[in-house]
Every structure is written in structure tokens, then in C-alpha cells.
Amino acid sequence: MRIGEIAVVGPNASAKREFIRNVSDEIVVQTDDLIFGRLRINNQLVVHLYGVNYSVENNSPLWDLVSQKLLGYVVLFNWSQQDSYIEVQKMVDSLSSIKQLPIVIAANVPGGAEILPPEFLEIKMNLQAHCEFTFCDVSNVDSVKKILVTLVDAVIEKIA
């Protein structure tokens, strides 16, 4: 059995929990600092999803333990909370400095709203080559799966 590990980080704890709950076959652990879900892809592959608190200024021993075998990161934030953009950019920069792992930055748009306010479209993120930006709805299972597929595709592209 092979295990792939993915960290789901971001400023909104409830979005991380919902993202992992909606795609996992089983939630193994849930505390204030961690949600750990397991997703069985087939008889040979299981994906472990770690929703952990990550801080640019202060990493916990839990983060050090989880980050050792990661395939990549999902950085999740709520699109409607403009103040989270700066925090997300710092988070992406910090994660990029640790390891050059694929990063999918996913802006949660509840209900999958297709019309976005113009002020949100003016936000600029400096994405590095190993980062992808997309939108999702953490309450929609298919949307969450799309984010995971995007990350796995980026992992495969990196090793190809």
C-alpha cells in the first residue's frame, strides 16, 4: 500500500475542515489544531489529508512532523475575505522556501458564484512556477476532488 500525503492549510479553519470532511472516506483525528482524513483511491493507494494550522512566524512541532513526507500543499482561503490575501501570499512564500513542492491555491467561493465583485479581481498574487491558482466550493464534493486532481497532476508533472 502506498500513501500520499497532502497538507491543507489556510487562514480559515472551518474551510479546511469542510474540505477534508467532504472528500475523505474517514476522519481519523480532529482537534483544534489538526484534522486528519484518509481517502482510499484504490487497493494500492491511500491519500492522507492533513488540515493543519500553519503560521509563517511560528511553526508547531505538529507541522514539522506532518511536513516531512508531503507531496504538496493546498492553500485554501475564503475569496470574500480580502484581508486573507496578504496572509495567503506570505504563507505561499514561506511554504515555497521550505520545499519546492506543488502548491494549489484554492479560493473558496461558497455556492460556486460565477459573478465576482470587480474589487476582488484586482487582487494580485505573485505565483511561482510550482503554484496554481483556482476557485472551488468546499461544500461541493466534486469541486474539492477537482482541487486534489489539480495537485496530483502537478506532482506528476514535476516528476515527469
Secondary structure as GFF3:
##gff-version 3
##sequence-region A 1 160
A	DSSP	beta_strand	2	9	.	.	.	ID=ss1
A	DSSP	alpha_helix	13	23	.	.	.	ID=ss2
A	DSSP	beta_strand	26	30	.	.	.	ID=ss3
A	DSSP	beta_strand	34	42	.	.	.	ID=ss4
A	DSSP	beta_strand	45	52	.	.	.	ID=ss5
A	DSSP	alpha_helix	61	66	.	.	.	ID=ss6
A	DSSP	three_ten_helix	67	69	.	.	.	ID=ss7
A	DSSP	beta_strand	70	78	.	.	.	ID=ss8
A	DSSP	alpha_helix	84	98	.	.	.	ID=ss9
A	DSSP	beta_strand	103	108	.	.	.	ID=ss10
A	DSSP	three_ten_helix	110	112	.	.	.	ID=ss11
A	DSSP	alpha_helix	118	121	.	.	.	ID=ss12
A	DSSP	beta_strand	131	136	.	.	.	ID=ss13
A	DSSP	alpha_helix	141	159	.	.	.	ID=ss14
###
